[in-house]
């Protein structure tokens, strides 16, 4: 698709298709046992740490494998590194220090920029959801952005701005490169893969 032929309607249609086609797999992920466990009124510190361990695997995979592939498409990647926050949160909540260096990392095979962007759509979206989880964890476990909940705090006041920046870059690439279908397929698969990852035995 020629860049000059791209319209605002094309971009809006891509975003609508993306949300509609990922809705079921997104909901399935949110309905997983571990996802529900951290939203319980009596959430335990152990459940919180288990969730963090799992999300470290996903976040680290994105930073190590996805970021280098999309650096020419997505701006501000240097501000989107979050895996170290997870390690800090685990350490501050008493997770065994000897286990921090060997937490398993998620493996998502991909072969194109479009597939990498589909993965990134899911992980960046989780940053928005993290703000809801932060409020809950703060209320139930008493953790703060400075003391055990920095990962859920996301990008702080920049969270909304960075999300809009990502969506703009994603949409532009999808429509201008005519890669909407591949991005959507990858996002759907990513939700399913992360759901399976969360359901695997805890480390």
C-alpha positions in Angstrom: 0.0 0.0 0.0 1.4 3.4 -1.1 2.0 5.7 1.9 0.1 8.4 0.1 -3.1 6.3 -0.1 -3.2 5.7 3.7 -6.2 7.4 5.2 -7.3 7.9 8.8 -10.1 5.5 8.1 -7.6 2.8 7.2 -5.8 3.3 10.6 -9.1 3.3 12.5 -10.2 0.1 10.7 -6.9 -1.6 11.6 -7.3 -0.7 15.3 -10.9 -1.9 15.3 -9.9 -5.2 13.7 -7.0 -5.6 16.1 -9.2 -5.2 19.1 -12.0 -7.3 17.8 -9.8 -10.2 16.7 -7.8 -10.3 19.9 -10.7 -9.9 22.3 -11.4 -13.6 22.9 -7.7 -14.6 23.4 -7.2 -11.5 25.6 -10.2 -12.5 27.8 -8.9 -16.1 28.1 -5.6 -14.8 29.4 -7.3 -12.6 31.9 -9.4 -15.6 33.0 -6.3 -17.7 33.8 -5.9 -18.9 37.3 -2.8 -16.9 38.0 -4.3 -13.7 36.5 -7.3 -14.0 38.7 -5.2 -14.9 41.8 -3.5 -11.5 41.9 -6.9 -9.7 41.9 -8.3 -11.6 44.8 -9.2 -9.5 47.9 -7.0 -11.8 49.9 -4.1 -12.0 47.3 -1.0 -13.5 48.9 2.5 -12.3 48.5 3.4 -15.7 47.1 0.9 -15.4 44.3 2.1 -11.9 43.6 5.7 -13.1 43.3 4.7 -16.0 41.1 3.0 -13.6 38.7 6.1 -11.4 38.7 8.3 -14.4 37.9 6.2 -15.3 35.0 6.0 -11.8 33.7 9.8 -11.4 34.0 10.1 -14.2 31.5 7.8 -12.5 29.0 9.3 -9.0 29.6 12.9 -10.1 29.3 12.1 -12.0 26.1 10.6 -8.8 24.6 13.7 -6.7 25.6 16.2 -9.3 24.3 14.5 -10.5 21.2 11.7 -8.1 20.1 13.2 -4.7 20.8 16.2 -5.1 18.4 13.9 -6.0 15.6 11.4 -3.1 16.0 13.8 -0.3 17.0 13.3 1.4 13.6 9.5 1.4 14.0 8.7 2.0 17.7 10.1 5.2 19.3 11.3 5.6 22.9 12.3 2.0 23.3 15.0 3.1 25.8 12.1 4.1 28.1 10.3 0.8 27.8 12.7 -1.6 29.6 10.9 -3.0 32.7 12.5 -6.4 33.5 14.9 -4.9 36.0 11.9 -3.5 37.9 10.6 -7.0 38.3 13.9 -8.2 39.7 13.9 -5.3 42.1 10.3 -6.0 43.2 11.0 -9.6 43.8 14.1 -8.7 45.9 12.3 -6.2 47.9 9.5 -8.6 48.7 11.8 -11.3 49.9 12.1 -13.6 46.9 15.2 -15.9 47.3 18.2 -14.0 45.9 19.8 -17.2 44.7 16.8 -17.8 42.3 16.8 -14.3 40.7 19.5 -15.1 38.2 17.9 -18.2 36.8 14.3 -17.2 36.2 13.1 -18.9 33.0 12.7 -16.6 29.9 9.7 -17.0 27.6 10.5 -18.1 24.0 8.3 -16.7 21.2 9.5 -17.7 17.8 8.9 -15.0 15.2 10.2 -14.3 11.7 9.3 -10.7 10.8 8.9 -7.2 12.1 5.1 -7.6 11.9 5.1 -10.7 14.2 7.4 -8.9 16.6 5.0 -5.9 16.7 2.1 -8.2 17.4 4.0 -9.5 20.4 4.8 -5.9 21.5 1.1 -5.0 21.3 0.3 -7.5 24.0 3.2 -6.6 26.3 2.7 -2.9 26.0 -1.0 -3.4 26.6 -0.2 -5.2 29.8 1.5 -2.0 31.0 -1.8 -0.2 30.9 -3.5 -3.1 32.8 -0.7 -2.9 35.3 -1.9 0.4 36.6 -5.1 -1.4 37.8 -3.1 -4.2 39.3 -0.8 -1.6 41.0 -3.8 0.0 42.8 -5.0 -3.4 43.9 -1.6 -4.6 45.1 -1.0 -1.4 46.9 -4.4 -1.7 48.7 -4.0 -5.4 49.6 -0.3 -5.9 50.2 0.7 -2.3 51.0 3.4 -2.2 48.3 4.4 1.0 46.5 6.2 2.0 43.4 9.3 2.4 45.5 8.9 -0.7 47.6 7.9 -3.8 45.7 5.5 -2.7 43.0 7.5 -0.7 40.5 6.7 -3.1 37.6 3.0 -2.5 37.9 3.6 1.2 38.2 4.7 0.9 34.6 6.0 4.1 33.1 4.5 6.2 35.8 3.0 9.5 34.5 4.3 8.6 31.1 2.3 5.4 30.7 -0.6 6.9 28.7 1.8 9.0 26.5 4.0 6.0 25.7 1.0 3.8 24.9 -0.4 6.4 22.5 3.1 6.7 20.9 3.3 2.9 20.5 -0.2 2.6 19.0 0.5 5.4 16.5 3.7 3.7 15.4 2.1 0.3 15.2 -0.9 1.6 13.2 1.3 3.5 10.8 3.5 0.5 10.1 0.5 -1.9 9.8 -1.3 0.3 7.2 1.6 1.7 5.2 3.3 -1.7 4.9 0.0 -3.6 4.4 0.9 -5.9 7.3 -2.3 -5.6 9.4 -3.2 -9.3 9.1 0.2 -10.6 10.2 0.3 -8.2 13.2 -3.2 -9.3 14.3 -2.4 -13.0 13.9 0.8 -12.6 15.9 -1.1 -10.7 18.7 -3.7 -13.4 18.9 -1.0 -16.1 19.1 0.9 -14.1 21.7 -2.1 -13.9 24.0 -2.5 -17.7 23.7 1.2 -18.4 24.2 1.4 -16.2 27.3 -1.7 -17.8 28.7 0.0 -21.2 28.3 3.1 -19.8 29.9 1.2 -18.5 33.0 -0.5 -21.9 33.3 2.8 -23.8 33.4 4.1 -24.9 36.8 5.6 -22.0 38.8 9.4 -21.7 39.0 
